[in-house]
Amino acid sequence: MANDLERLKISKPGIVPVSRWNALVEAVQSSLVVSFAGGAFARTKGGTSLWARGRGAGATAQHPFQVLMRTKPGTEDQYQAGVVYGSALYKSLRPTDKVTISGLLSADGASGWFDLIATDAIWLGIVFNSSGVVTAARIDSWGAGDDFDVTQVAWSGENGYVEDDDDPDNPVHQTSRKLIAYTVPDEAGVPSLTQVMFRDQILRDVAIDGRPARYPFDHEGGYAA
């Protein structure tokens, strides 16, 4: 067959006829395939190139806390998400004053994926001790089993945006949560993602509903020396 991938171009998602699929496979098998961060391309002996954009570990991050999605390996209808490596939470304006965030994707994208449910929420959760020192920061989600209630007002329970430890004798701020993204199912039942966090985060001392708390805000730059 002629190694002409242009005539095999698919203009939109859909079912590929077996004859076209077989022809595409044959063409790619006879070509040089090179993969890289954004996907892969195949250059045939005839010089025609085919570009495939990566969607998963190979996808290129565009901003901090970007949520990537992929089909769970070994499945056809289960989905996973991951928050890009390098997303940062700062305790102050000093560029080295970072909090370690658990649950991010690894640098190579091989680990850090978590299962999605059709209607899901993904957030940054921060835990403080009674002195206001961060003891943990992690990526969490409903699909991972957390019960964060995005409809709650502050201080209304143990699963809200800002909470204490439910000890009336020691009502010290203990937890902050900030939404990163959420999913709702599309017509086919596939999770459709909406991203709401686009910047690195910095903790600020604030008053929320009249009570002191520490909460993450978008980092606008201007690092202190």
N, CA, C and O of each residue as an XYZ file, in Angstrom:
900
protein
N       0.827     -1.192      0.000
C       0.000      0.000      0.000
C       0.863      1.245      0.000
O       2.025      1.190      0.404
N       0.325      2.355     -0.440
C       1.059      3.608     -0.407
C       1.049      4.138      1.020
O       0.010      4.145      1.680
N       2.216      4.583      1.494
C       2.309      5.095      2.859
C       1.855      6.546      2.883
O       2.669      7.441      3.110
N       0.592      6.789      2.658
C       0.053      8.131      2.604
C      -0.957      8.295      3.726
O      -2.127      7.945      3.571
N      -0.503      8.834      4.868
C      -1.378      8.956      6.019
C      -2.391     10.078      5.855
O      -3.392     10.120      6.570
N      -2.140     10.989      4.919
C      -3.088     12.077      4.739
C      -4.469     11.563      4.361
O      -5.478     12.098      4.820
N      -4.522     10.537      3.532
C      -5.820     10.037      3.105
C      -6.512      9.233      4.195
O      -7.682      8.878      4.059
N      -5.780      8.938      5.299
C      -6.367      8.195      6.413
C      -6.795      9.139      7.530
O      -7.219      8.692      8.596
N      -6.687     10.434      7.292
C      -6.979     11.415      8.337
C      -8.441     11.293      8.795
O      -9.355     11.155      7.982
N      -8.631     11.347     10.116
C      -9.975     11.301     10.694
C     -10.307     12.699     11.180
O      -9.588     13.241     12.019
N     -11.365     13.290     10.681
C     -11.664     14.685     10.976
C     -12.312     14.880     12.331
O     -12.220     15.970     12.894
N     -12.967     13.861     12.876
C     -13.615     13.998     14.167
C     -13.724     12.622     14.813
O     -13.652     11.615     14.110
N     -13.900     12.549     16.158
C     -14.000     11.251     16.825
C     -15.167     10.440     16.270
O     -16.193     10.990     15.872
N     -14.990      9.152     16.254
C     -16.059      8.280     15.784
C     -15.558      6.880     15.593
O     -14.446      6.551     16.007
N     -16.364      6.046     14.972
C     -15.984      4.664     14.718
C     -15.169      4.608     13.436
O     -15.600      5.099     12.392
N     -13.982      4.003     13.522
C     -13.105      3.902     12.363
C     -13.369      2.583     11.648
O     -13.296      1.527     12.276
N     -13.673      2.614     10.350
C     -13.871      1.357      9.622
C     -12.639      0.471      9.709
O     -11.510      0.961      9.738
N     -12.862     -0.830      9.751
C     -11.759     -1.780      9.906
C     -10.716     -1.597      8.822
O      -9.519     -1.658      9.104
N     -11.147     -1.371      7.575
C     -10.199     -1.233      6.472
C      -9.276     -0.032      6.675
O      -8.078     -0.111      6.404
N      -9.840      1.081      7.153
C      -9.022      2.271      7.386
C      -8.092      2.061      8.579
O      -6.937      2.486      8.562
N      -8.615      1.397      9.621
C      -7.780      1.123     10.791
C      -6.604      0.228     10.422
O      -5.474      0.512     10.822
N      -6.836     -0.835      9.677
C      -5.766     -1.738      9.266
C      -4.731     -1.020      8.420
O      -3.529     -1.248      8.556
N      -5.223     -0.139      7.535
C      -4.303      0.618      6.706
C      -3.444      1.551      7.546
O      -2.249      1.709      7.295
N      -4.074      2.174      8.557
C      -3.341      3.064      9.450
C      -2.283      2.303     10.236
O      -1.145      2.758     10.354
N      -2.656      1.143     10.775
C      -1.703      0.318     11.522
C      -0.531     -0.074     10.642
O       0.618     -0.004     11.077
N      -0.804     -0.488      9.408
C       0.260     -0.903      8.502
C       1.211      0.253      8.207
O       2.429      0.081      8.157
N       0.626      1.429      8.014
C       1.454      2.590      7.718
C       2.353      2.954      8.888
O       3.537      3.242      8.710
N       1.778      2.938     10.096
C       2.570      3.282     11.275
C       3.640      2.240     11.552
O       4.750      2.580     11.962
N       3.313      0.971     11.331
C       4.287     -0.084     11.568
C       5.503      0.039     10.650
O       6.591     -0.429     10.985
N       5.313      0.667      9.499
C       6.417      0.819      8.558
C       7.120      2.161      8.712
O       7.912      2.555      7.856
N       6.830      2.858      9.803
C       7.364      4.202      9.961
C       8.218      4.316     11.204
O       8.307      3.401     12.022
N       8.841      5.469     11.313
C       9.618      5.801     12.499
C       8.707      6.515     13.481
O       8.166      7.575     13.165
N       8.529      5.944     14.676
C       7.654      6.533     15.688
C       8.514      7.154     16.773
O       9.398      6.501     17.328
N       8.254      8.409     17.070
C       8.987      9.120     18.110
C       7.980      9.665     19.108
O       7.020     10.327     18.715
N       8.183      9.399     20.400
C       7.293      9.917     21.427
C       8.019     10.984     22.222
O       9.247     10.976     22.316
N       7.257     11.901     22.792
C       7.815     12.978     23.592
C       6.734     13.498     24.518
O       5.663     12.897     24.606
N       6.988     14.607     25.218
C       6.091     15.027     26.296
C       4.670     15.258     25.821
O       3.725     14.921     26.534
N       4.496     15.821     24.644
C       3.161     16.171     24.202
C       2.444     15.090     23.440
O       1.273     15.272     23.107
N       3.080     13.968     23.142
C       2.428     12.914     22.377
C       3.428     12.130     21.560
O       4.466     11.719     22.078
N       3.131     11.916     20.278
C       4.013     11.143     19.426
C       3.737     11.487     17.976
O       2.648     11.954     17.642
N       4.727     11.256     17.101
C       4.456     11.374     15.679
C       5.107     10.194     14.966
O       6.073      9.608     15.454
N       4.563      9.866     13.817
C       5.095      8.781     13.005
C       5.444      9.348     11.641
O       4.606      9.990     11.008
N       6.672      9.120     11.177
C       7.082      9.572      9.858
C       7.278      8.348      8.964
O       8.130      7.503      9.239
N       6.501      8.258      7.911
C       6.550      7.089      7.041
C       7.724      7.192      6.073
O       8.373      8.232      5.960
N       7.976      6.096      5.387
C       9.040      6.080      4.393
C       8.783      7.095      3.292
O       9.719      7.612      2.683
N       7.502      7.380      3.038
C       7.160      8.346      2.014
C       7.248      9.786      2.485
O       7.057     10.711      1.696
N       7.539      9.987      3.786
C       7.736     11.328      4.309
C       6.521     11.965      4.943
O       6.609     13.101      5.408
N       5.379     11.276      4.981
C       4.177     11.836      5.581
C       4.207     11.646      7.093
O       4.628     10.597      7.579
N       3.760     12.662      7.842
C       3.791     12.593      9.295
C       2.383     12.502      9.864
O       1.449     13.107      9.338
N       2.240     11.742     10.939
C       0.986     11.633     11.684
C       1.263     12.078     13.106
O       2.180     11.572     13.753
N       0.468     13.029     13.598
C       0.647     13.572     14.956
C      -0.450     13.054     15.864
O      -1.626     13.088     15.501
N      -0.076     12.570     17.056
C      -1.056     12.128     18.044
C      -0.768     12.849     19.345
O       0.325     12.718     19.898
N      -1.729     13.605     19.840
C      -1.530     14.342     21.086
C      -1.701     13.418     22.274
O      -2.658     12.646     22.333
N      -0.764     13.493     23.235
C      -0.836     12.676     24.430
C      -1.988     13.100     25.310
O      -2.351     14.276     25.330
N      -2.582     12.147     26.054
C      -3.659     12.471     26.999
C      -3.485     11.625     28.230
O      -4.084     10.554     28.332
N      -2.701     12.064     29.146
C      -2.404     11.241     30.307
C      -1.016     11.600     30.779
O      -0.679     12.779     30.888
N      -0.191     10.575     31.065
C       1.127     10.826     31.608
C       1.962     11.685     30.676
O       2.840     12.416     31.137
N       1.707     11.614     29.367
C       2.508     12.376     28.435
C       1.988     13.762     28.159
O       2.674     14.541     27.498
N       0.802     14.112     28.636
C       0.236     15.421     28.321
C       1.061     16.518     28.970
O       1.598     16.335     30.063
N       1.162     17.650     28.303
C       1.993     18.740     28.768
C       1.203     19.667     29.692
O       0.124     20.140     29.332
N       1.743     19.921     30.875
C       1.071     20.801     31.819
C       1.112     22.238     31.321
O       2.131     22.685     30.796
N       0.021     22.957     31.481
C      -0.061     24.345     31.051
C      -0.076     25.318     32.219
O       0.208     26.501     32.030
N      -0.399     24.851     33.424
C      -0.454     25.738     34.572
C      -0.403     24.909     35.851
O      -0.672     23.708     35.813
N      -0.058     25.537     37.006
C      -0.045     24.807     38.278
C      -1.415     24.239     38.614
O      -2.444     24.830     38.285
N      -1.418     23.108     39.260
C      -2.620     22.411     39.718
C      -3.535     21.986     38.558
O      -4.721     21.723     38.757
N      -2.973     21.923     37.360
C      -3.766     21.419     36.242
C      -4.121     19.954     36.491
O      -3.258     19.159     36.866
N      -5.375     19.601     36.284
C      -5.831     18.231     36.452
C      -5.844     17.547     35.084
O      -6.507     18.012     34.157
N      -5.118     16.456     34.967
C      -5.091     15.659     33.750
C      -6.000     14.448     33.933
O      -6.162     13.958     35.050
N      -6.581     13.972     32.865
C      -7.450     12.795     32.906
C      -6.952     11.745     31.923
O      -6.346     12.065     30.901
N      -7.221     10.486     32.254
C      -6.906      9.396     31.344
C      -7.861      8.245     31.597
O      -8.509      8.181     32.642
N      -7.945      7.339     30.638
C      -8.654      6.087     30.858
C      -7.781      5.194     31.725
O      -6.585      5.066     31.463
N      -8.347      4.580     32.738
C      -7.571      3.730     33.632
C      -6.977      2.567     32.851
O      -7.703      1.875     32.138
N      -5.683      2.340     32.970
C      -5.050      1.251     32.225
C      -5.752     -0.084     32.451
O      -6.065     -0.454     33.582
N      -5.991     -0.796     31.356
C      -6.648     -2.088     31.433
C      -8.154     -2.025     31.408
O      -8.821     -3.057     31.479
N      -8.717     -0.797     31.305
C     -10.173     -0.635     31.265
C     -10.555      0.206     30.048
O      -9.705      0.823     29.406
N     -11.852      0.213     29.751
C     -12.352      1.043     28.660
C     -13.296      2.142     29.143
O     -13.501      3.139     28.451
N     -13.867      1.957     30.326
C     -14.877      2.905     30.791
C     -14.654      3.369     32.224
O     -15.589      3.836     32.875
N     -13.415      3.246     32.725
C     -13.062      3.779     34.027
C     -12.005      4.860     33.827
O     -11.141      4.744     32.958
N     -12.081      5.909     34.640
C     -11.244      7.071     34.400
C     -10.439      7.432     35.644
O     -10.846      7.169     36.776
N      -9.290      8.041     35.393
C      -8.423      8.498     36.468
C      -8.020      9.950     36.220
O      -8.073     10.449     35.096
N      -7.619     10.606     37.296
C      -7.146     11.984     37.211
C      -5.847     12.106     37.984
O      -5.524     11.265     38.822
N      -5.119     13.149     37.695
C      -3.892     13.443     38.416
C      -3.619     14.935     38.357
O      -3.933     15.590     37.363
N      -3.030     15.478     39.427
C      -2.692     16.900     39.492
C      -1.204     17.036     39.197
O      -0.382     16.327     39.777
N      -0.864     17.948     38.295
C       0.472     17.974     37.724
C       1.564     18.205     38.768
O       1.397     18.941     39.740
N       2.674     17.544     38.517
C       3.883     17.672     39.324
C       4.361     19.124     39.314
O       4.256     19.820     38.304
N       4.882     19.562     40.445
C       5.439     20.906     40.529
C       4.467     21.951     41.031
O       4.872     23.083     41.300
N       3.194     21.605     41.167
C       2.231     22.544     41.754
C       2.662     22.852     43.191
O       3.060     21.950     43.929
N       2.580     24.116     43.582
C       3.211     24.507     44.839
C       2.257     25.233     45.784
O       1.376     25.984     45.365
N       2.468     24.979     47.073
C       1.804     25.701     48.151
C       2.896     26.350     48.992
O       3.778     25.667     49.515
N       2.831     27.679     49.119
C       3.844     28.426     49.857
C       3.301     28.861     51.211
O       2.128     29.209     51.346
N       4.191     28.833     52.221
C       3.829     29.313     53.546
C       4.064     30.808     53.682
O       3.485     31.460     54.551
N       4.913     31.344     52.824
C       5.232     32.772     52.859
C       5.685     33.188     51.464
O       5.641     32.391     50.527
N       6.120     34.444     51.329
C       6.591     34.939     50.039
C       7.998     34.474     49.699
O       8.467     34.697     48.583
N       8.678     33.834     50.640
C      10.014     33.314     50.330
C       9.879     32.152     49.347
O       9.081     31.245     49.586
N      10.630     32.153     48.257
C      10.452     31.136     47.220
C      10.792     29.723     47.662
O      10.377     28.765     47.011
N      11.535     29.566     48.748
C      11.878     28.230     49.229
C      10.956     27.764     50.348
O      11.096     26.644     50.840
N      10.030     28.600     50.749
C       9.177     28.295     51.903
C       7.920     27.543     51.449
O       6.803     28.050     51.544
N       8.135     26.335     50.960
C       7.052     25.540     50.391
C       6.572     24.468     51.360
O       7.305     24.024     52.244
N       5.331     24.072     51.169
C       4.753     22.933     51.879
C       4.774     21.735     50.930
O       4.381     21.858     49.770
N       5.219     20.607     51.402
C       5.187     19.399     50.582
C       3.750     18.945     50.393
O       3.019     18.769     51.367
N       3.342     18.755     49.149
C       1.985     18.304     48.830
C       2.047     16.846     48.418
O       2.738     16.504     47.458
N       1.343     15.992     49.121
C       1.284     14.587     48.735
C       0.129     14.373     47.759
O      -0.868     15.094     47.791
N       0.277     13.388     46.907
C      -0.789     13.053     45.977
C      -0.666     13.679     44.609
O      -1.532     13.463     43.761
N       0.404     14.464     44.358
C       0.626     14.995     43.017
C       1.160     13.899     42.104
O       1.684     12.890     42.577
N       1.027     14.096     40.806
C       1.659     13.193     39.863
C       3.174     13.246     40.038
O       3.726     14.281     40.413
N       3.838     12.136     39.768
C       5.290     12.125     39.785
C       5.816     12.899     38.578
O       5.064     13.205     37.652
N       7.100     13.211     38.594
C       7.677     14.015     37.513
C       7.513     13.359     36.151
O       7.323     14.046     35.147
N       7.586     12.026     36.114
C       7.439     11.328     34.838
C       6.000     10.921     34.536
O       5.733     10.306     33.504
N       5.067     11.263     35.437
C       3.664     10.936     35.216
C       3.316      9.480     35.409
O       2.210      9.063     35.064
N       4.233      8.689     35.954
C       3.982      7.258     36.103
C       3.127      6.933     37.317
O       2.441      5.911     37.328
N       3.152      7.771     38.327
C       2.387      7.505     39.541
C       1.678      8.773     39.990
O       1.990      9.874     39.535
N       0.717      8.598     40.891
C      -0.042      9.720     41.406
C      -1.444      9.824     40.833
O      -2.197     10.725     41.202
N      -1.807      8.911     39.930
C      -3.163      8.897     39.369
C      -4.140      8.328     40.401
O      -3.785      7.435     41.170
N      -5.356      8.842     40.413
C      -6.373      8.331     41.316
C      -7.675      8.165     40.537
O      -7.913      8.853     39.544
N      -8.514      7.236     41.007
C      -9.756      6.921     40.304
C     -10.756      8.062     40.413
O     -10.871      8.706     41.455
N     -11.475      8.303     39.328
C     -12.537      9.286     39.303
C     -13.889      8.601     39.364
O     -14.048      7.482     38.877
N     -14.859      9.273     39.962
C     -16.241      8.870     39.821
C     -16.904      9.901     38.897
O     -16.349     10.979     38.684
N     -18.066      9.587     38.354
C     -18.662     10.444     37.325
C     -18.865     11.873     37.823
O     -18.517     12.830     37.133
N     -19.430     12.014     39.024
C     -19.574     13.332     39.647
C     -18.558     13.399     40.779
O     -18.731     12.765     41.820
N     -17.501     14.171     40.569
C     -16.383     14.149     41.507
C     -15.924     15.573     41.791
O     -16.222     16.501     41.039
N     -15.200     15.727     42.882
C     -14.557     16.992     43.221
C     -13.121     16.678     43.618
O     -12.854     15.661     44.259
N     -12.212     17.542     43.239
C     -10.784     17.370     43.524
C     -10.315     18.644     44.209
O     -10.591     19.742     43.724
N      -9.617     18.519     45.318
C      -9.242     19.710     46.062
C      -7.902     19.548     46.746
O      -7.355     18.450     46.852
N      -7.389     20.685     47.210
C      -6.192     20.738     48.030
C      -6.633     20.827     49.480
O      -7.329     21.766     49.866
N      -6.231     19.859     50.278
C      -6.568     19.837     51.699
C      -5.339     20.117     52.542
O      -4.271     19.562     52.283
N      -5.475     20.976     53.552
C      -4.353     21.380     54.398
C      -4.742     21.195     55.851
O      -5.810     21.638     56.275
N      -3.887     20.549     56.608
C      -4.140     20.284     58.022
C      -3.112     21.041     58.857
O      -1.924     21.041     58.537
N      -3.577     21.691     59.936
C      -2.724     22.465     60.831
C      -2.780     21.867     62.230
O      -3.747     21.197     62.593
N      -1.729     22.116     63.013
C      -1.796     21.746     64.425
C      -2.373     22.914     65.223
O      -2.758     23.931     64.646
N      -2.432     22.771     66.535
C      -3.075     23.790     67.369
C      -2.302     25.100     67.409
O      -2.803     26.103     67.919
N      -1.071     25.097     66.868
C      -0.281     26.327     66.804
C      -0.330     26.971     65.427
O       0.334     27.979     65.184
N      -1.119     26.388     64.523
C      -1.243     26.936     63.188
C      -0.165     26.501     62.223
O      -0.043     27.051     61.129
N       0.621     25.510     62.626
C       1.691     24.996     61.755
C       1.126     23.908     60.855
O       0.386     23.039     61.316
N       1.470     23.952     59.576
C       0.986     22.942     58.639
C       1.601     21.587     58.967
O       2.822     21.457     59.062
N       0.753     20.585     59.138
C       1.245     19.225     59.376
C       1.078     18.322     58.156
O       1.739     17.289     58.052
N       0.193     18.712     57.229
C      -0.002     17.900     56.026
C      -0.716     18.728     54.967
O      -1.533     19.592     55.286
N      -0.401     18.459     53.711
C      -1.124     19.031     52.573
C      -1.220     17.934     51.532
O      -0.225     17.277     51.226
N      -2.402     17.731     50.989
C      -2.569     16.611     50.068
C      -3.686     16.891     49.060
O      -4.564     17.727     49.277
N      -3.612     16.159     47.956
C      -4.675     16.172     46.965
C      -5.697     15.124     47.369
O      -5.339     13.986     47.672
N      -6.957     15.500     47.375
C      -8.000     14.567     47.787
C      -9.203     14.700     46.867
O      -9.289     15.636     46.072
N     -10.137     13.749     46.979
C     -11.315     13.769     46.099
C     -12.420     12.913     46.693
O     -12.190     12.091     47.580
N     -13.635     13.130     46.176
C     -14.733     12.253     46.568
C     -14.460     10.821     46.134
O     -14.744      9.880     46.875
N     -13.912     10.654     44.942
C     -13.614      9.314     44.451
C     -12.619      8.577     45.328
O     -12.609      7.346     45.367
N     -11.778      9.333     46.034
C     -10.813      8.730     46.957
C     -11.409      8.479     48.328
O     -10.740      7.947     49.214
N     -12.689      8.867     48.508
C     -13.377      8.511     49.744
C     -13.553      9.621     50.748
O     -14.103      9.374     51.821
N     -13.111     10.852     50.456
C     -13.293     11.939     51.409
C     -14.716     12.483     51.332
O     -15.376     12.359     50.300
N     -15.191     13.087     52.425
C     -16.578     13.538     52.517
C     -16.725     15.054     52.511
O     -17.707     15.579     53.036
N     -15.767     15.763     51.926
C     -15.839     17.218     51.835
C     -17.199     17.643     51.263
O     -17.624     17.157     50.215
N     -17.868     18.556     51.971
C     -19.179     19.036     51.546
C     -19.022     20.446     50.989
O     -18.902     21.407     51.748
N     -19.023     20.567     49.657
C     -18.760     21.858     49.027
C     -19.899     22.844     49.247
O     -19.744     24.027     48.944
N     -21.034     22.395     49.764
C     -22.169     23.295     49.995
C     -22.162     23.896     51.392
O     -22.958     24.792     51.675
N     -21.287     23.428     52.267
C     -21.292     23.913     53.641
C     -20.705     25.310     53.754
O     -19.812     25.681     52.993
N     -21.207     26.077     54.702
C     -20.573     27.335     55.049
C     -19.429     27.036     56.007
O     -19.335     25.937     56.554
N     -18.567     28.017     56.205
C     -17.418     27.826     57.087
C     -17.852     27.476     58.501
O     -18.861     27.976     58.999
N     -17.081     26.618     59.135
C     -17.242     26.245     60.532
C     -18.535     25.470     60.814
O     -18.941     25.351     61.970
N     -19.171     24.952     59.786
C     -20.469     24.302     60.012
C     -20.360     22.802     60.293
O     -21.364     22.158     60.594
N     -19.187     22.257     60.201
C     -19.016     20.832     60.442
C     -17.605     20.411     60.115
O     -16.767     21.238     59.756
N     -17.341     19.119     60.239
C     -15.963     18.667     60.061
C     -15.574     18.480     58.590
O     -14.428     18.125     58.312
N     -16.480     18.705     57.652
C     -16.176     18.482     56.242
C     -16.349     19.738     55.393
O     -16.625     19.642     54.198
N     -16.190     20.908     55.997
C     -16.358     22.156     55.267
C     -15.042     22.712     54.754
O     -13.999     22.063     54.834
N     -15.112     23.937     54.221
C     -13.924     24.587     53.667
C     -12.895     24.929     54.731
O     -11.694     24.780     54.507
N     -13.358     25.388     55.891
C     -12.473     25.641     57.030
C     -13.141     25.076     58.273
O     -14.333     25.284     58.498
N     -12.372     24.366     59.070
C     -12.953     23.656     60.211
C     -12.013     23.646     61.404
O     -10.798     23.790     61.264
N     -12.610     23.471     62.596
C     -11.816     23.175     63.778
C     -11.929     21.678     64.049
O     -12.444     20.933     63.216
N     -11.453     21.242     65.199
C     -11.454     19.808     65.492
C     -12.674     19.369     66.304
O     -12.674     18.291     66.898
N     -13.715     20.209     66.327
C     -14.958     19.903     67.035
C     -14.796     19.831     68.541
O     -15.661     19.301     69.239
N     -13.687     20.364     69.046
C     -13.486     20.413     70.500
C     -13.884     21.797     70.987
O     -13.163     22.758     70.721
N     -15.014     21.940     71.699
C     -15.488     23.273     72.114
C     -14.531     23.977     73.062
O     -14.563     25.202     73.177
N     -13.675     23.213     73.744
C     -12.721     23.828     74.661
C     -11.442     24.267     73.957
O     -10.614     24.965     74.542
N     -11.282     23.860     72.705
C     -10.078     24.208     71.957
C     -10.443     24.447     70.490
O     -10.015     23.693     69.617
N     -11.225     25.484     70.216
C     -11.724     25.709     68.858
C     -10.673     26.319     67.934
O     -10.867     27.399     67.376
N      -9.562     25.608     67.785
C      -8.458     26.100     66.964
C      -8.641     25.618     65.524
O      -9.023     24.474     65.276
N      -8.360     26.510     64.596
C      -8.459     26.176     63.183
C      -7.576     24.966     62.863
O      -6.388     24.965     63.185
N      -8.146     23.945     62.235
C      -7.419     22.717     61.985
C      -7.304     22.336     60.513
O      -6.325     21.705     60.117
N      -8.278     22.705     59.705
C      -8.317     22.211     58.332
C      -8.787     23.292     57.366
O      -9.720     24.039     57.662
N      -8.135     23.369     56.212
C      -8.606     24.197     55.104
C      -8.683     23.333     53.853
O      -7.832     22.471     53.631
N      -9.696     23.565     53.044
C      -9.823     22.874     51.764
C     -10.119     23.913     50.688
O     -10.880     24.854     50.911
N      -9.503     23.730     49.509
C      -9.786     24.627     48.385
C      -9.968     23.785     47.131
O      -9.132     22.941     46.807
N     -11.066     24.026     46.436
C     -11.416     23.248     45.260
C     -10.430     23.517     44.121
O     -10.076     24.664     43.848
N      -9.995     22.436     43.462
C      -9.105     22.520     42.302
C      -9.895     22.340     41.011
O      -9.713     23.087     40.050
N     -10.774     21.339     41.002
C     -11.568     21.031     39.808
C     -12.727     20.138     40.218
O     -12.749     19.584     41.317
N     -13.691     20.010     39.310
C     -14.795     19.085     39.552
C     -15.220     18.461     38.231
O     -14.932     18.993     37.159
N     -15.908     17.329     38.322
C     -16.394     16.653     37.123
C     -17.885     16.380     37.241
O     -18.411     16.165     38.332
N     -18.543     16.394     36.108
C     -19.932     15.946     35.989
C     -19.986     15.039     34.764
O     -19.203     15.223     33.832
N     -20.884     14.073     34.745
C     -20.932     13.166     33.595
C     -21.534     13.839     32.366
O     -22.499     14.597     32.468
N     -20.947     13.551     31.198
C     -21.552     14.040     29.966
C     -22.654     13.087     29.522
O     -23.041     12.198     30.281
N     -23.165     13.259     28.308
C     -24.288     12.439     27.847
C     -23.933     10.962     27.772
O     -24.807     10.101     27.875
N     -22.643     10.670     27.592
C     -22.207      9.277     27.511
C     -21.796      8.721     28.870
O     -21.378      7.568     28.970
N     -21.914      9.546     29.925
C     -21.523      9.097     31.258
C     -20.051      9.274     31.555
O     -19.577      8.836     32.603
N     -19.307      9.916     30.640
C     -17.875     10.143     30.826
C     -17.676     11.403     31.665
O     -18.336     12.408     31.402
N     -16.779     11.388     32.678
C     -16.560     12.581     33.490
C     -16.067     13.750     32.631
O     -15.086     13.627     31.898
N     -16.769     14.888     32.735
C     -16.369     16.104     32.033
C     -15.792     17.064     33.066
O     -16.464     17.422     34.033
N     -14.544     17.479     32.860
C     -13.796     18.211     33.879
C     -13.927     19.726     33.713
O     -13.854     20.252     32.602
N     -14.123     20.418     34.847
C     -14.052     21.880     34.894
C     -12.964     22.266     35.883
O     -13.039     21.906     37.058
N     -11.958     22.992     35.424
C     -10.845     23.410     36.262
C     -11.164     24.759     36.880
O     -11.661     25.652     36.194
N     -10.882     24.922     38.181
C     -11.152     26.204     38.842
C      -9.917     26.796     39.521
O      -9.954     27.946     39.958
N      -8.833     26.039     39.620
C      -7.582     26.544     40.186
C      -6.517     26.540     39.095
O      -6.325     25.541     38.403
N      -5.820     27.686     38.948
C      -4.873     27.825     37.849
C      -3.511     28.363     38.291
O      -2.621     28.525     37.456
N      -3.329     28.641     39.567
C      -2.083     29.229     40.048
C      -1.547     28.452     41.245
O      -2.283     27.736     41.923
N      -0.235     28.613     41.489
C       0.304     28.161     42.761
C      -0.436     28.887     43.880
O      -1.033     29.940     43.657
N      -0.393     28.320     45.080
C      -1.153     28.851     46.209
C      -0.220     29.335     47.315
O       0.892     28.831     47.477
N      -0.696     30.323     48.071
C       0.057     30.833     49.219
C      -0.895     30.980     50.398
O      -2.012     31.475     50.243
N      -0.455     30.553     51.565
C      -1.283     30.643     52.769
C      -1.300     32.065     53.312
O      -0.269     32.735     53.373
N      -2.480     32.512     53.702
C      -2.621     33.838     54.294
C      -3.391     33.716     55.610
O      -4.283     32.880     55.754
N      -3.025     34.567     56.558
C      -3.776     34.659     57.807
C      -4.982     35.556     57.554
O      -4.835     36.716     57.172
N      -6.164     35.014     57.768
C      -7.390     35.756     57.452
C      -8.410     35.545     58.568
O      -8.220     34.719     59.461
N      -9.481     36.302     58.492
C     -10.641     36.082     59.349
C     -11.785     35.629     58.449
O     -12.145     36.319     57.495
N     -12.346     34.482     58.753
C     -13.464     33.936     57.990
C     -14.660     33.839     58.921
O     -14.627     33.112     59.913
N     -15.707     34.567     58.601
C     -16.900     34.627     59.453
C     -16.539     34.986     60.891
O     -17.094     34.441     61.845
N     -15.604     35.910     61.020
C     -15.248     36.420     62.343
C     -14.277     35.566     63.124
O     -13.982     35.871     64.279
N     -13.767     34.489     62.513
C     -12.827     33.619     63.228
C     -11.505     33.555     62.487
O     -11.497     33.543     61.256
N     -10.373     33.512     63.209
C      -9.067     33.459     62.544
C      -8.848     32.112     61.868
O      -9.243     31.067     62.385
N      -8.219     32.159     60.718
C      -7.926     30.941     59.971
C      -6.748     31.199     59.044
O      -6.359     32.345     58.818
N      -6.194     30.140     58.520
C      -5.182     30.238     57.469
C      -5.773     29.551     56.242
O      -6.239     28.414     56.319
N      -5.748     30.259     55.101
C      -6.407     29.731     53.919
C      -5.537     30.008     52.687
O      -4.867     31.039     52.625
N      -5.540     29.100     51.712
C      -4.716     29.310     50.513
C      -5.381     30.264     49.519
O      -6.580     30.178     49.252
N      -4.562     31.180     48.977
C      -5.008     32.102     47.938
C      -4.078     31.991     46.735
O      -2.956     31.498     46.858
N      -4.539     32.446     45.578
C      -3.699     32.426     44.388
C      -2.421     33.231     44.639
O      -2.466     34.353     45.143
N      -1.287     32.636     44.278
C      -0.005     33.325     44.430
C       0.185     34.240     43.212
O       0.184     33.776     42.072
N       0.345     35.517     43.462
C       0.473     36.504     42.375
C       1.911     36.881     42.079
O       2.158     37.791     41.288
N       2.871     36.194     42.703
C       4.280     36.528     42.462
C       4.773     37.521     43.483
O       4.183     37.663     44.554
N       5.857     38.214     43.160
C       6.424     39.195     44.072
C       7.111     38.535     45.256
O       6.869     38.897     46.407
N       7.980     37.552     44.962
C       8.674     36.839     46.036
C       9.569     37.774     46.835
O      10.209     38.667     46.279
N       9.605     37.556     48.154
C      10.529     38.292     49.009
C      11.916     37.680     48.868
O      12.055     36.497     48.558
N      12.928     38.485     49.095
C      14.315     38.009     48.991
C      14.643     37.097     50.162
O      15.762     36.593     50.257
